[in-house]
Amino acid sequence: MNRRNFISKSMFALTACGYSGLIPAMAAKSTHSGALTAEAFSTMASKQTNRIGIQLYSIREDITKDFNGSLKKLADIGYKYAEAYGYDGKFLGKTLKETSKALSEVGMKLSGTHCGSGLLPADTQSKEWDYWRKGAEEMKAAGGRHLVQSWLPAKNIDELKQLAEQFNKIGTICKKGGVKFGYHNHDAEFKEMGGHVILDFLVQNTDPKLVFFQMDMGHTINGGGDILGYMSKYPRRFLSWHATDFKRGQGYCEVGKGDVPYEKLFELAVSNGLEDLTVEQETGGDIFLSCKNDFDYLIKYDWAKKKK
């Protein structure tokens, strides 16, 4: 932002972002000349928060080259939460605690992680449950909230039935460990398996007290799913949203530029119990610019602006 006129620009930014309620307090701490004191500005900055997170897979090429620098870029955009990916006991060679510490140093928090579990429905090993116990324990210690299975291993209806049962067991493990377990869809979950739409079957056959769903908006459009229909049919099951977008006939795009009905979705955010909003950018090009455009689009919604 151009800060040549510091106070007027600061006031404008606060108002535009929905933080006008801080202005009276700022004014009370200003100097006689009207300039904002360092103490007041520091207090103001600490209160400028939001509920928007980002899936770090969005910047996978950059973060493997410059871990801390990439996190700083996301923090500078305004993101307050980050979701890791491919957790196999570590994330890019770091423990979840180490990842959480690195995020904290730039003003962000770890929300959770997508998991790299095998989940073999036909022959689940005891080490599979150890994986989830360890993950729940480490996520809790790192200050995160959830573990998310992010791919579908079932290849037939029998395996799908077994998978639903396993989800309930994993949900129990995670609940005992103090975190939540969820499932993240792609586009294939809107196909049928054994006469059932895959995503519907998983929602209907898992315990809402143990398993939540993380709807990926762009993948849902790509798969032919009715996003608003799912929110209505299964209220308070989709507690996490992956903010992506997809334009029919064109492909994935920045948030707000595709066919995901975000205006109507955010009208349902509170009634549907939305707890987590996480951007996942699916395009190429200048990825940090796209992530900024995603953030700038989402921050206009009241739910996103509220302090977590």
C-alpha positions as CSV (number, residue, x, y, z in Angstrom):
1,M,0.0,0.0,0.0
2,N,1.2,3.6,-0.7
3,R,1.6,5.2,2.7
4,R,2.7,8.7,1.8
5,N,-0.3,10.0,3.7
6,F,0.0,7.5,6.6
7,I,-3.1,8.2,8.6
8,S,-5.6,8.7,5.8
9,K,-4.4,5.5,4.1
10,S,-4.4,3.5,7.3
11,M,-8.0,4.7,8.1
12,F,-9.1,3.9,4.5
13,A,-7.6,0.4,4.7
14,L,-9.3,-0.3,8.0
15,T,-12.7,0.8,6.8
16,A,-12.4,-1.1,3.5
17,C,-11.5,-4.3,5.4
18,G,-14.3,-3.9,7.9
19,Y,-12.2,-2.7,10.8
20,S,-13.8,0.7,11.2
21,G,-14.6,-0.1,14.8
22,L,-10.9,0.2,15.7
23,I,-10.7,3.8,14.5
24,P,-12.1,5.5,17.6
25,A,-9.5,3.7,19.8
26,M,-6.8,4.6,17.4
27,A,-7.8,8.2,17.4
28,A,-7.7,8.3,21.2
29,K,-4.1,7.2,21.2
30,S,-3.0,9.6,18.5
31,T,-0.6,12.5,19.1
32,H,-1.7,16.1,19.3
33,S,-0.5,16.5,15.7
34,G,-2.9,13.9,14.5
35,A,-0.2,11.3,13.8
36,L,-0.7,7.7,14.9
37,T,1.6,6.7,17.7
38,A,3.8,3.5,17.3
39,E,1.9,2.0,20.2
40,A,-1.5,2.6,18.7
41,F,-0.5,1.3,15.3
42,S,1.0,-1.8,16.9
43,T,-2.2,-2.5,18.8
44,M,-4.2,-1.9,15.6
45,A,-2.1,-4.3,13.6
46,S,-2.4,-7.0,16.2
47,K,-6.2,-6.8,16.0
48,Q,-6.3,-7.0,12.2
49,T,-7.1,-10.7,11.9
50,N,-9.4,-12.9,9.9
51,R,-10.4,-16.5,9.5
52,I,-8.8,-17.3,6.1
53,G,-6.4,-20.1,5.7
54,I,-4.4,-21.6,2.8
55,Q,-3.5,-25.2,1.8
56,L,0.3,-25.1,1.5
57,Y,0.1,-27.4,-1.5
58,S,-0.9,-24.3,-3.4
59,I,2.8,-23.1,-3.2
60,R,4.4,-26.6,-3.3
61,E,7.1,-25.6,-5.8
62,D,8.1,-22.5,-3.8
63,I,7.9,-23.9,-0.3
64,T,10.3,-26.7,-1.0
65,K,12.9,-24.2,-2.1
66,D,12.3,-21.5,0.6
67,F,10.2,-22.7,3.4
68,N,10.3,-19.7,5.7
69,G,10.3,-17.1,2.9
70,S,7.3,-18.7,1.3
71,L,5.3,-18.6,4.6
72,K,6.3,-14.9,5.1
73,K,4.8,-14.1,1.6
74,L,1.5,-15.7,2.6
75,A,1.4,-13.9,5.9
76,D,2.1,-10.6,4.1
77,I,-0.9,-11.3,1.9
78,G,-3.0,-11.6,5.0
79,Y,-3.5,-15.3,5.6
80,K,-3.8,-16.3,9.2
81,Y,-4.0,-20.1,9.0
82,A,-2.2,-22.8,7.0
83,E,-3.0,-26.4,6.3
84,A,-0.1,-28.8,5.6
85,Y,-0.2,-31.7,3.2
86,G,1.3,-35.2,2.6
87,Y,1.8,-35.8,6.3
88,D,3.7,-39.1,6.8
89,G,4.9,-38.4,10.3
90,K,6.5,-35.2,9.1
91,F,5.7,-32.3,6.7
92,L,8.5,-31.6,4.3
93,G,11.0,-33.0,6.8
94,K,9.6,-31.0,9.7
95,T,7.6,-32.2,12.6
96,L,4.2,-30.6,13.1
97,K,5.5,-28.7,16.1
98,E,8.4,-27.3,14.0
99,T,5.9,-26.4,11.2
100,S,3.7,-24.7,13.8
101,K,6.6,-22.7,15.2
102,A,7.7,-21.5,11.7
103,L,4.1,-20.4,11.0
104,S,3.9,-18.6,14.4
105,E,7.1,-16.7,13.6
106,V,5.3,-15.0,10.7
107,G,2.0,-14.5,12.4
108,M,0.1,-17.6,11.2
109,K,-1.3,-20.7,12.8
110,L,-1.4,-24.4,11.8
111,S,-5.0,-25.4,11.2
112,G,-4.4,-29.1,10.3
113,T,-2.9,-31.3,7.6
114,H,-3.9,-33.5,4.7
115,C,-2.6,-37.0,5.4
116,G,-0.5,-39.4,3.3
117,S,-2.1,-42.5,4.7
118,G,-2.5,-45.7,2.6
119,L,-5.9,-46.7,4.1
120,L,-6.0,-50.1,2.4
121,P,-9.7,-51.1,2.8
122,A,-9.1,-54.7,1.9
123,D,-6.3,-55.3,4.4
124,T,-5.8,-52.6,7.0
125,Q,-2.7,-53.2,9.1
126,S,-2.4,-52.3,12.8
127,K,0.3,-49.8,11.9
128,E,-2.5,-47.9,10.1
129,W,-4.2,-47.1,13.4
130,D,-0.9,-46.2,14.9
131,Y,-0.4,-43.7,12.2
132,W,-3.6,-41.9,13.1
133,R,-3.0,-42.1,16.8
134,K,0.5,-40.5,16.3
135,G,-0.9,-37.9,14.0
136,A,-3.7,-36.9,16.4
137,E,-1.2,-36.6,19.2
138,E,1.3,-34.5,17.3
139,M,-1.4,-32.3,15.7
140,K,-2.9,-31.6,19.2
141,A,0.6,-30.8,20.5
142,A,1.3,-28.5,17.5
143,G,-1.9,-26.5,18.2
144,G,-3.8,-27.7,15.1
145,R,-7.4,-28.8,14.8
146,H,-7.8,-31.5,12.2
147,L,-6.4,-34.4,10.2
148,V,-7.9,-34.9,6.7
149,Q,-7.9,-37.9,4.5
150,S,-7.5,-36.4,1.0
151,W,-7.9,-39.2,-1.4
152,L,-10.2,-42.1,-2.1
153,P,-8.6,-45.6,-1.9
154,A,-11.9,-47.6,-2.4
155,K,-12.3,-49.2,-5.8
156,N,-15.7,-51.0,-5.4
157,I,-18.8,-50.8,-3.2
158,D,-17.5,-53.4,-0.7
159,E,-14.3,-51.4,-0.1
160,L,-16.4,-48.2,0.1
161,K,-18.5,-49.7,2.9
162,Q,-15.3,-50.8,4.7
163,L,-13.9,-47.3,4.2
164,A,-16.9,-45.7,5.9
165,E,-16.4,-48.0,8.9
166,Q,-12.7,-47.1,9.0
167,F,-13.5,-43.4,8.9
168,N,-15.6,-43.8,12.0
169,K,-12.8,-45.6,13.7
170,I,-10.3,-43.0,12.7
171,G,-12.8,-40.3,13.9
172,T,-12.9,-42.0,17.3
173,I,-9.1,-42.1,17.5
174,C,-8.8,-38.4,16.6
175,K,-11.6,-37.4,19.0
176,K,-9.7,-39.2,21.8
177,G,-6.6,-37.4,20.7
178,G,-8.3,-34.0,20.9
179,V,-8.5,-33.2,17.2
180,K,-11.1,-33.8,14.4
181,F,-11.0,-36.1,11.5
182,G,-12.3,-35.2,8.1
183,Y,-12.5,-36.2,4.4
184,H,-11.6,-34.0,1.5
185,N,-13.3,-34.7,-1.9
186,H,-12.0,-34.4,-5.4
187,D,-14.2,-34.6,-8.6
188,A,-14.4,-38.4,-8.7
189,E,-16.6,-38.6,-5.6
190,F,-19.7,-37.5,-7.6
191,K,-19.6,-40.7,-9.7
192,E,-21.5,-43.7,-8.7
193,M,-20.1,-46.9,-7.2
194,G,-22.4,-49.8,-6.7
195,G,-25.5,-47.7,-7.4
196,H,-24.5,-45.0,-4.9
197,V,-23.0,-41.5,-5.4
198,I,-19.7,-42.0,-3.6
199,L,-19.7,-38.7,-1.5
200,D,-23.4,-39.3,-0.5
201,F,-22.6,-42.8,0.7
202,L,-19.7,-41.6,2.8
203,V,-21.7,-38.8,4.4
204,Q,-24.7,-41.1,5.1
205,N,-22.6,-43.9,6.5
206,T,-20.3,-42.0,8.9
207,D,-21.1,-40.6,12.3
208,P,-21.4,-36.8,12.3
209,K,-19.9,-36.8,15.8
210,L,-16.7,-38.4,14.5
211,V,-16.3,-37.4,10.8
212,F,-16.6,-34.1,9.1
213,F,-16.3,-33.3,5.4
214,Q,-14.1,-30.8,3.7
215,M,-15.8,-29.8,0.5
216,D,-13.5,-28.7,-2.3
217,M,-15.7,-26.2,-4.2
218,G,-13.9,-26.3,-7.5
219,H,-13.6,-30.1,-7.6
220,T,-17.3,-30.3,-6.8
221,I,-18.2,-28.1,-9.7
222,N,-15.8,-30.1,-12.0
223,G,-17.4,-33.4,-10.8
224,G,-20.9,-32.1,-11.5
225,G,-21.9,-31.8,-7.8
226,D,-24.6,-29.4,-6.6
227,I,-22.8,-27.5,-3.9
228,L,-25.8,-25.7,-2.4
229,G,-27.8,-28.9,-2.7
230,Y,-25.2,-30.7,-0.5
231,M,-25.3,-27.9,2.1
232,S,-29.1,-28.2,2.2
233,K,-29.2,-32.0,2.2
234,Y,-26.5,-32.5,4.8
235,P,-26.5,-29.5,7.1
236,R,-23.5,-29.1,9.4
237,R,-21.6,-32.0,7.8
238,F,-19.4,-29.8,5.6
239,L,-17.6,-27.9,8.4
240,S,-14.6,-27.1,6.3
241,W,-14.5,-25.5,2.8
242,H,-11.6,-25.6,0.4
243,A,-12.0,-22.3,-1.4
244,T,-11.2,-23.2,-5.0
245,D,-13.0,-22.4,-8.2
246,F,-13.8,-23.9,-11.5
247,K,-15.2,-22.4,-14.7
248,R,-17.2,-24.9,-16.7
249,G,-15.6,-25.4,-20.2
250,Q,-12.4,-23.6,-19.1
251,G,-10.9,-25.2,-16.0
252,Y,-9.7,-24.2,-12.6
253,C,-9.4,-20.5,-11.9
254,E,-8.9,-18.0,-9.1
255,V,-11.6,-17.8,-6.4
256,G,-14.6,-15.8,-7.4
257,K,-13.9,-16.1,-11.2
258,G,-15.6,-19.4,-11.8
259,D,-19.0,-21.1,-11.2
260,V,-18.8,-21.7,-7.4
261,P,-21.8,-19.7,-5.9
262,Y,-19.8,-18.0,-3.2
263,E,-22.3,-15.3,-2.5
264,K,-25.0,-17.8,-1.7
265,L,-22.6,-20.1,0.1
266,F,-21.6,-17.5,2.6
267,E,-25.2,-16.8,3.4
268,L,-25.2,-20.4,4.7
269,A,-21.8,-20.3,6.5
270,V,-23.2,-19.7,10.0
271,S,-26.2,-22.0,9.8
272,N,-24.1,-24.8,8.3
273,G,-21.6,-24.5,11.1
274,L,-18.6,-23.5,9.0
275,E,-15.4,-23.8,11.1
276,D,-12.6,-23.6,8.5
277,L,-12.1,-21.7,5.3
278,T,-8.9,-22.8,3.4
279,V,-7.8,-21.5,-0.1
280,E,-6.2,-24.0,-2.4
281,Q,-5.1,-22.5,-5.6
282,E,-5.2,-24.8,-8.6
283,T,-3.7,-22.7,-11.3
284,G,-0.2,-22.0,-12.6
285,G,1.4,-18.7,-13.3
286,D,2.3,-16.2,-10.6
287,I,1.0,-18.3,-7.7
288,F,1.4,-15.7,-5.0
289,L,-0.5,-13.2,-7.0
290,S,-3.3,-15.7,-7.5
291,C,-3.2,-16.4,-3.8
292,K,-3.5,-12.7,-3.1
293,N,-6.4,-12.3,-5.5
294,D,-8.1,-15.3,-3.7
295,F,-7.6,-13.6,-0.3
296,D,-8.8,-10.2,-1.5
297,Y,-12.0,-11.8,-2.9
298,L,-12.8,-13.8,0.3
299,I,-12.1,-11.1,2.8
300,K,-15.1,-9.1,1.7
301,Y,-17.4,-11.7,3.3
302,D,-18.4,-11.1,6.9
303,W,-17.7,-14.7,8.0
304,A,-14.1,-14.4,6.7
305,K,-13.5,-11.1,8.5
306,K,-14.6,-12.2,11.9
307,K,-11.9,-12.8,14.5
308,K,-11.4,-16.5,15.2
